[in-house]
Amino acid sequence: MCKKISVIVPVYNMGQYLSKCVHSLIHQTYNNIEIILINDGSTDNSGELCDLFASQYDNIFVLHQKNSGVSSARNKGLKLATGEYISFVDPDDYLDLETYKIVISLMETYGTEIGCFDFCWFSDKEPIHKSTHNPHYTTQLYSNNHDVVKLLIQSCSACRWIFAKRKLEHLSFPVHITQGEDSVFLTNTLIRCSSALHIKAPFYFRRETPDSATRTQYNPIFLDVFKANKLLENILMQHNKKNYNLVNCVYFHQLTALLYSMKDVYKSHSNDTKYICKKLRCRLVFFIINPYLKIKEKCIICIYCISPSLYYFLRNFYHKLRA
């Protein structure tokens, strides 16, 4: 019998989206799945939906807790999980129906401890895809820890990975930060691993809504990403002093959503804009010489450091040209 995978879904006020997510898990072609729904104090019908699913399917388990945040919910799920593999899925997203069958099979074939796969955006108008990946997808094997850790450049989202549970022993998501918590958890995991597999196919479907993290208007709490980056830097540098270029690459990638969120309000949050600019300027030279950052990314950093107003003007002009 195939090894069990535990799928952890933190749920908070996602009643309108939850069914699509759960159905993509229930109908996976992989045979041995437990689905753990953590209702994080929802005030809509999410809790009732979780209980309904649990009453209909023997492999769905529900825990209700007071609203404590996504990290707390995932940590509860980790404690409840009994599978040999772990996967995280956000309740407004969904998976290709062959995700676990294909990815776990490849992980076991190559003997890797974790597997990473790609994602694509979708909108509410699109149906659930039975199988949208290219059957001729490519894979890339990483067989030493140094290369495994560099996978942070590919993704800092916990939802794009399948983990061997033994590699998550005594690990948890940081509950004291609200932005970038995935990157801290993932970094702590990757430094433990000597092998990984990247399947270059979009198995994960991320919902594109006005409430998505990359589209939400700025909130000062978003500055927590700097706390996450500091934690991530400490972890990587303690692990290997040669990781500094990697640190700065991930540092900037973590800020891209923050810069986007401020596009309409950066003037009204001038103190925060100055704070972000100061943080970037402190690392400007290291960004410019960073071998992992693309030329376009280096240009973004330079322009923003010269003038945030100029950066947002050019950004808006560019998107108008493309419209």
Contacts in CASP RR format, 6 or more apart in sequence:
PFRMAT RR
TARGET T0000
AUTHOR 0000-0000-0000
METHOD contacts of the structure
MODEL  1
MCKKISVIVPVYNMGQYLSKCVHSLIHQTYNNIEIILINDGSTDNSGELC
DLFASQYDNIFVLHQKNSGVSSARNKGLKLATGEYISFVDPDDYLDLETY
KIVISLMETYGTEIGCFDFCWFSDKEPIHKSTHNPHYTTQLYSNNHDVVK
LLIQSCSACRWIFAKRKLEHLSFPVHITQGEDSVFLTNTLIRCSSALHIK
APFYFRRETPDSATRTQYNPIFLDVFKANKLLENILMQHNKKNYNLVNCV
YFHQLTALLYSMKDVYKSHSNDTKYICKKLRCRLVFFIINPYLKIKEKCI
ICIYCISPSLYYFLRNFYHKLRA
1 31 0 8 1.000
1 32 0 8 1.000
2 30 0 8 1.000
2 31 0 8 1.000
2 32 0 8 1.000
2 104 0 8 1.000
3 32 0 8 1.000
3 83 0 8 1.000
3 84 0 8 1.000
3 85 0 8 1.000
3 104 0 8 1.000
4 32 0 8 1.000
4 33 0 8 1.000
4 34 0 8 1.000
4 82 0 8 1.000
4 83 0 8 1.000
4 84 0 8 1.000
4 85 0 8 1.000
5 30 0 8 1.000
5 32 0 8 1.000
5 33 0 8 1.000
5 34 0 8 1.000
5 83 0 8 1.000
5 84 0 8 1.000
5 85 0 8 1.000
5 86 0 8 1.000
5 87 0 8 1.000
5 100 0 8 1.000
5 104 0 8 1.000
5 162 0 8 1.000
6 33 0 8 1.000
6 34 0 8 1.000
6 36 0 8 1.000
6 77 0 8 1.000
6 80 0 8 1.000
6 81 0 8 1.000
6 82 0 8 1.000
6 83 0 8 1.000
6 85 0 8 1.000
6 86 0 8 1.000
6 87 0 8 1.000
6 165 0 8 1.000
7 25 0 8 1.000
7 33 0 8 1.000
7 34 0 8 1.000
7 35 0 8 1.000
7 36 0 8 1.000
7 87 0 8 1.000
7 88 0 8 1.000
7 89 0 8 1.000
8 36 0 8 1.000
8 38 0 8 1.000
8 74 0 8 1.000
8 77 0 8 1.000
8 78 0 8 1.000
8 81 0 8 1.000
8 86 0 8 1.000
8 87 0 8 1.000
8 88 0 8 1.000
8 89 0 8 1.000
9 21 0 8 1.000
9 22 0 8 1.000
9 25 0 8 1.000
9 35 0 8 1.000
9 36 0 8 1.000
9 37 0 8 1.000
9 38 0 8 1.000
9 88 0 8 1.000
9 89 0 8 1.000
9 90 0 8 1.000
9 91 0 8 1.000
10 38 0 8 1.000
10 40 0 8 1.000
10 69 0 8 1.000
10 70 0 8 1.000
10 73 0 8 1.000
10 74 0 8 1.000
10 90 0 8 1.000
10 91 0 8 1.000
11 18 0 8 1.000
11 37 0 8 1.000
11 38 0 8 1.000
11 39 0 8 1.000
11 40 0 8 1.000
11 42 0 8 1.000
11 46 0 8 1.000
11 47 0 8 1.000
11 50 0 8 1.000
11 73 0 8 1.000
11 91 0 8 1.000
12 39 0 8 1.000
12 40 0 8 1.000
12 41 0 8 1.000
12 42 0 8 1.000
12 46 0 8 1.000
12 67 0 8 1.000
12 69 0 8 1.000
12 70 0 8 1.000
12 73 0 8 1.000
12 91 0 8 1.000
13 42 0 8 1.000
13 43 0 8 1.000
13 44 0 8 1.000
13 46 0 8 1.000
14 21 0 8 1.000
14 42 0 8 1.000
14 44 0 8 1.000
14 46 0 8 1.000
14 91 0 8 1.000
14 92 0 8 1.000
15 42 0 8 1.000
15 44 0 8 1.000
15 45 0 8 1.000
15 46 0 8 1.000
15 49 0 8 1.000
15 91 0 8 1.000
17 91 0 8 1.000
17 92 0 8 1.000
17 207 0 8 1.000
18 46 0 8 1.000
18 49 0 8 1.000
18 50 0 8 1.000
18 91 0 8 1.000
18 92 0 8 1.000
19 49 0 8 1.000
20 94 0 8 1.000
20 128 0 8 1.000
21 89 0 8 1.000
21 90 0 8 1.000
21 91 0 8 1.000
21 92 0 8 1.000
21 93 0 8 1.000
21 94 0 8 1.000
22 35 0 8 1.000
22 37 0 8 1.000
22 53 0 8 1.000
22 60 0 8 1.000
23 94 0 8 1.000
23 128 0 8 1.000
24 94 0 8 1.000
24 95 0 8 1.000
24 96 0 8 1.000
24 97 0 8 1.000
24 128 0 8 1.000
25 33 0 8 1.000
25 35 0 8 1.000
25 89 0 8 1.000
25 94 0 8 1.000
25 95 0 8 1.000
26 35 0 8 1.000
26 57 0 8 1.000
26 60 0 8 1.000
27 97 0 8 1.000
28 95 0 8 1.000
28 97 0 8 1.000
28 98 0 8 1.000
28 99 0 8 1.000
28 100 0 8 1.000
28 101 0 8 1.000
29 97 0 8 1.000
29 98 0 8 1.000
29 100 0 8 1.000
29 101 0 8 1.000
30 99 0 8 1.000
30 100 0 8 1.000
30 101 0 8 1.000
30 104 0 8 1.000
33 59 0 8 1.000
33 100 0 8 1.000
34 59 0 8 1.000
34 60 0 8 1.000
34 61 0 8 1.000
34 81 0 8 1.000
34 82 0 8 1.000
34 83 0 8 1.000
35 53 0 8 1.000
35 57 0 8 1.000
35 59 0 8 1.000
35 60 0 8 1.000
35 61 0 8 1.000
36 61 0 8 1.000
36 62 0 8 1.000
36 63 0 8 1.000
36 77 0 8 1.000
36 80 0 8 1.000
36 81 0 8 1.000
37 50 0 8 1.000
37 53 0 8 1.000
37 54 0 8 1.000
37 60 0 8 1.000
37 61 0 8 1.000
37 62 0 8 1.000
37 63 0 8 1.000
38 62 0 8 1.000
38 63 0 8 1.000
38 65 0 8 1.000
38 73 0 8 1.000
38 74 0 8 1.000
38 76 0 8 1.000
38 77 0 8 1.000
39 46 0 8 1.000
39 47 0 8 1.000
39 50 0 8 1.000
39 62 0 8 1.000
39 63 0 8 1.000
39 64 0 8 1.000
39 65 0 8 1.000
40 65 0 8 1.000
40 67 0 8 1.000
40 68 0 8 1.000
40 69 0 8 1.000
40 70 0 8 1.000
40 72 0 8 1.000
40 73 0 8 1.000
41 47 0 8 1.000
41 64 0 8 1.000
41 65 0 8 1.000
41 66 0 8 1.000
41 67 0 8 1.000
42 67 0 8 1.000
46 91 0 8 1.000
47 62 0 8 1.000
47 64 0 8 1.000
50 62 0 8 1.000
50 64 0 8 1.000
51 62 0 8 1.000
53 60 0 8 1.000
53 62 0 8 1.000
54 60 0 8 1.000
54 61 0 8 1.000
54 62 0 8 1.000
61 80 0 8 1.000
63 76 0 8 1.000
63 77 0 8 1.000
63 80 0 8 1.000
65 72 0 8 1.000
65 73 0 8 1.000
65 76 0 8 1.000
68 175 0 8 1.000
69 175 0 8 1.000
69 178 0 8 1.000
70 173 0 8 1.000
70 181 0 8 1.000
71 172 0 8 1.000
71 173 0 8 1.000
71 174 0 8 1.000
71 175 0 8 1.000
71 177 0 8 1.000
71 181 0 8 1.000
72 173 0 8 1.000
72 175 0 8 1.000
74 88 0 8 1.000
74 158 0 8 1.000
74 173 0 8 1.000
75 172 0 8 1.000
75 173 0 8 1.000
75 175 0 8 1.000
78 86 0 8 1.000
78 168 0 8 1.000
78 171 0 8 1.000
78 172 0 8 1.000
81 165 0 8 1.000
83 165 0 8 1.000
84 164 0 8 1.000
84 165 0 8 1.000
84 166 0 8 1.000
85 104 0 8 1.000
85 162 0 8 1.000
85 163 0 8 1.000
85 164 0 8 1.000
85 165 0 8 1.000
86 162 0 8 1.000
86 163 0 8 1.000
86 164 0 8 1.000
86 165 0 8 1.000
86 168 0 8 1.000
87 100 0 8 1.000
87 161 0 8 1.000
87 162 0 8 1.000
87 163 0 8 1.000
88 158 0 8 1.000
88 159 0 8 1.000
88 161 0 8 1.000
89 95 0 8 1.000
89 159 0 8 1.000
90 159 0 8 1.000
90 206 0 8 1.000
92 207 0 8 1.000
92 209 0 8 1.000
93 159 0 8 1.000
93 204 0 8 1.000
93 205 0 8 1.000
93 206 0 8 1.000
93 207 0 8 1.000
94 128 0 8 1.000
94 205 0 8 1.000
95 203 0 8 1.000
95 204 0 8 1.000
95 205 0 8 1.000
96 129 0 8 1.000
96 131 0 8 1.000
96 132 0 8 1.000
96 133 0 8 1.000
96 202 0 8 1.000
96 203 0 8 1.000
96 204 0 8 1.000
96 205 0 8 1.000
97 128 0 8 1.000
97 129 0 8 1.000
97 130 0 8 1.000
97 131 0 8 1.000
98 131 0 8 1.000
98 133 0 8 1.000
98 203 0 8 1.000
99 117 0 8 1.000
99 203 0 8 1.000
99 204 0 8 1.000
100 162 0 8 1.000
102 133 0 8 1.000
102 199 0 8 1.000
102 203 0 8 1.000
103 115 0 8 1.000
103 117 0 8 1.000
103 162 0 8 1.000
103 199 0 8 1.000
103 203 0 8 1.000
104 162 0 8 1.000
106 115 0 8 1.000
106 139 0 8 1.000
106 197 0 8 1.000
106 199 0 8 1.000
107 113 0 8 1.000
107 114 0 8 1.000
107 115 0 8 1.000
107 162 0 8 1.000
107 164 0 8 1.000
107 197 0 8 1.000
110 139 0 8 1.000
110 141 0 8 1.000
110 195 0 8 1.000
110 197 0 8 1.000
111 195 0 8 1.000
112 141 0 8 1.000
112 142 0 8 1.000
112 195 0 8 1.000
112 196 0 8 1.000
112 197 0 8 1.000
113 163 0 8 1.000
113 164 0 8 1.000
113 166 0 8 1.000
113 167 0 8 1.000
113 193 0 8 1.000
113 194 0 8 1.000
113 195 0 8 1.000
113 196 0 8 1.000
114 148 0 8 1.000
114 161 0 8 1.000
114 162 0 8 1.000
114 163 0 8 1.000
114 164 0 8 1.000
114 167 0 8 1.000
114 189 0 8 1.000
114 190 0 8 1.000
114 193 0 8 1.000
114 195 0 8 1.000
114 196 0 8 1.000
114 197 0 8 1.000
115 161 0 8 1.000
115 162 0 8 1.000
115 163 0 8 1.000
115 196 0 8 1.000
115 197 0 8 1.000
115 198 0 8 1.000
115 199 0 8 1.000
116 151 0 8 1.000
116 154 0 8 1.000
116 155 0 8 1.000
116 160 0 8 1.000
116 161 0 8 1.000
116 196 0 8 1.000
116 197 0 8 1.000
116 198 0 8 1.000
116 199 0 8 1.000
117 160 0 8 1.000
117 161 0 8 1.000
117 198 0 8 1.000
117 199 0 8 1.000
117 200 0 8 1.000
117 201 0 8 1.000
117 202 0 8 1.000
117 203 0 8 1.000
117 204 0 8 1.000
118 160 0 8 1.000
118 199 0 8 1.000
118 200 0 8 1.000
118 201 0 8 1.000
118 202 0 8 1.000
118 203 0 8 1.000
118 204 0 8 1.000
119 157 0 8 1.000
119 159 0 8 1.000
119 160 0 8 1.000
119 202 0 8 1.000
119 203 0 8 1.000
119 204 0 8 1.000
119 205 0 8 1.000
119 206 0 8 1.000
120 132 0 8 1.000
120 202 0 8 1.000
120 204 0 8 1.000
120 205 0 8 1.000
120 206 0 8 1.000
121 205 0 8 1.000
121 206 0 8 1.000
121 207 0 8 1.000
121 208 0 8 1.000
122 205 0 8 1.000
122 206 0 8 1.000
122 207 0 8 1.000
122 208 0 8 1.000
123 207 0 8 1.000
123 208 0 8 1.000
124 207 0 8 1.000
124 209 0 8 1.000
129 205 0 8 1.000
132 202 0 8 1.000
133 201 0 8 1.000
133 202 0 8 1.000
133 203 0 8 1.000
134 201 0 8 1.000
137 199 0 8 1.000
137 200 0 8 1.000
137 201 0 8 1.000
138 200 0 8 1.000
139 197 0 8 1.000
139 198 0 8 1.000
139 199 0 8 1.000
139 200 0 8 1.000
140 197 0 8 1.000
140 198 0 8 1.000
140 200 0 8 1.000
141 195 0 8 1.000
141 196 0 8 1.000
141 197 0 8 1.000
142 148 0 8 1.000
142 150 0 8 1.000
142 151 0 8 1.000
142 195 0 8 1.000
142 196 0 8 1.000
142 197 0 8 1.000
142 198 0 8 1.000
143 194 0 8 1.000
143 195 0 8 1.000
144 194 0 8 1.000
144 195 0 8 1.000
145 191 0 8 1.000
145 193 0 8 1.000
145 194 0 8 1.000
146 240 0 8 1.000
147 196 0 8 1.000
148 190 0 8 1.000
148 193 0 8 1.000
148 194 0 8 1.000
148 195 0 8 1.000
148 196 0 8 1.000
149 187 0 8 1.000
149 190 0 8 1.000
149 191 0 8 1.000
149 236 0 8 1.000
149 239 0 8 1.000
149 240 0 8 1.000
149 243 0 8 1.000
149 246 0 8 1.000
150 246 0 8 1.000
151 190 0 8 1.000
151 196 0 8 1.000
151 198 0 8 1.000
152 183 0 8 1.000
152 186 0 8 1.000
152 187 0 8 1.000
152 190 0 8 1.000
152 246 0 8 1.000
152 250 0 8 1.000
153 246 0 8 1.000
153 249 0 8 1.000
153 250 0 8 1.000
153 253 0 8 1.000
153 292 0 8 1.000
154 198 0 8 1.000
155 161 0 8 1.000
155 186 0 8 1.000
156 180 0 8 1.000
156 182 0 8 1.000
156 183 0 8 1.000
156 186 0 8 1.000
156 250 0 8 1.000
156 253 0 8 1.000
156 254 0 8 1.000
157 182 0 8 1.000
157 186 0 8 1.000
158 173 0 8 1.000
158 182 0 8 1.000
158 185 0 8 1.000
158 186 0 8 1.000
159 182 0 8 1.000
159 204 0 8 1.000
160 204 0 8 1.000
161 186 0 8 1.000
163 189 0 8 1.000
167 189 0 8 1.000
167 192 0 8 1.000
167 193 0 8 1.000
168 189 0 8 1.000
171 185 0 8 1.000
171 188 0 8 1.000
171 189 0 8 1.000
172 185 0 8 1.000
173 181 0 8 1.000
173 182 0 8 1.000
173 184 0 8 1.000
173 185 0 8 1.000
174 181 0 8 1.000
174 184 0 8 1.000
174 185 0 8 1.000
174 228 0 8 1.000
174 231 0 8 1.000
176 227 0 8 1.000
177 184 0 8 1.000
177 224 0 8 1.000
177 227 0 8 1.000
177 228 0 8 1.000
177 231 0 8 1.000
178 221 0 8 1.000
178 224 0 8 1.000
179 221 0 8 1.000
179 222 0 8 1.000
179 223 0 8 1.000
179 224 0 8 1.000
179 225 0 8 1.000
179 227 0 8 1.000
179 228 0 8 1.000
179 258 0 8 1.000
180 224 0 8 1.000
180 225 0 8 1.000
180 228 0 8 1.000
180 229 0 8 1.000
180 254 0 8 1.000
181 228 0 8 1.000
183 228 0 8 1.000
183 229 0 8 1.000
183 232 0 8 1.000
183 250 0 8 1.000
183 254 0 8 1.000
184 228 0 8 1.000
184 231 0 8 1.000
184 232 0 8 1.000
184 235 0 8 1.000
187 232 0 8 1.000
187 235 0 8 1.000
187 236 0 8 1.000
188 235 0 8 1.000
190 196 0 8 1.000
191 235 0 8 1.000
191 236 0 8 1.000
191 239 0 8 1.000
206 212 0 8 1.000
208 215 0 8 1.000
209 215 0 8 1.000
210 216 0 8 1.000
213 257 0 8 1.000
214 257 0 8 1.000
214 260 0 8 1.000
214 261 0 8 1.000
215 260 0 8 1.000
216 261 0 8 1.000
217 261 0 8 1.000
217 264 0 8 1.000
217 265 0 8 1.000
218 258 0 8 1.000
218 261 0 8 1.000
218 262 0 8 1.000
218 265 0 8 1.000
218 266 0 8 1.000
218 269 0 8 1.000
218 272 0 8 1.000
219 261 0 8 1.000
220 269 0 8 1.000
220 272 0 8 1.000
222 257 0 8 1.000
222 258 0 8 1.000
222 261 0 8 1.000
223 258 0 8 1.000
223 272 0 8 1.000
223 275 0 8 1.000
223 276 0 8 1.000
225 254 0 8 1.000
225 255 0 8 1.000
225 257 0 8 1.000
225 258 0 8 1.000
226 279 0 8 1.000
228 254 0 8 1.000
229 250 0 8 1.000
229 251 0 8 1.000
229 254 0 8 1.000
232 247 0 8 1.000
232 250 0 8 1.000
232 251 0 8 1.000
232 254 0 8 1.000
233 247 0 8 1.000
233 251 0 8 1.000
236 243 0 8 1.000
236 246 0 8 1.000
236 247 0 8 1.000
237 243 0 8 1.000
237 244 0 8 1.000
237 247 0 8 1.000
244 286 0 8 1.000
245 286 0 8 1.000
245 290 0 8 1.000
245 291 0 8 1.000
245 292 0 8 1.000
246 292 0 8 1.000
248 283 0 8 1.000
248 286 0 8 1.000
248 287 0 8 1.000
248 290 0 8 1.000
248 293 0 8 1.000
249 290 0 8 1.000
249 292 0 8 1.000
249 293 0 8 1.000
251 283 0 8 1.000
252 280 0 8 1.000
252 287 0 8 1.000
252 293 0 8 1.000
252 297 0 8 1.000
252 301 0 8 1.000
255 276 0 8 1.000
255 280 0 8 1.000
258 276 0 8 1.000
259 276 0 8 1.000
259 300 0 8 1.000
259 304 0 8 1.000
259 311 0 8 1.000
262 269 0 8 1.000
262 272 0 8 1.000
262 273 0 8 1.000
262 276 0 8 1.000
263 312 0 8 1.000
263 315 0 8 1.000
263 316 0 8 1.000
266 273 0 8 1.000
266 308 0 8 1.000
266 309 0 8 1.000
266 312 0 8 1.000
267 273 0 8 1.000
267 309 0 8 1.000
273 308 0 8 1.000
276 308 0 8 1.000
277 304 0 8 1.000
277 305 0 8 1.000
277 308 0 8 1.000
280 287 0 8 1.000
280 301 0 8 1.000
280 304 0 8 1.000
280 305 0 8 1.000
281 305 0 8 1.000
284 301 0 8 1.000
284 302 0 8 1.000
284 305 0 8 1.000
287 293 0 8 1.000
287 298 0 8 1.000
287 301 0 8 1.000
288 298 0 8 1.000
288 301 0 8 1.000
288 302 0 8 1.000
290 298 0 8 1.000
293 301 0 8 1.000
300 311 0 8 1.000
303 310 0 8 1.000
303 311 0 8 1.000
303 314 0 8 1.000
304 311 0 8 1.000
END
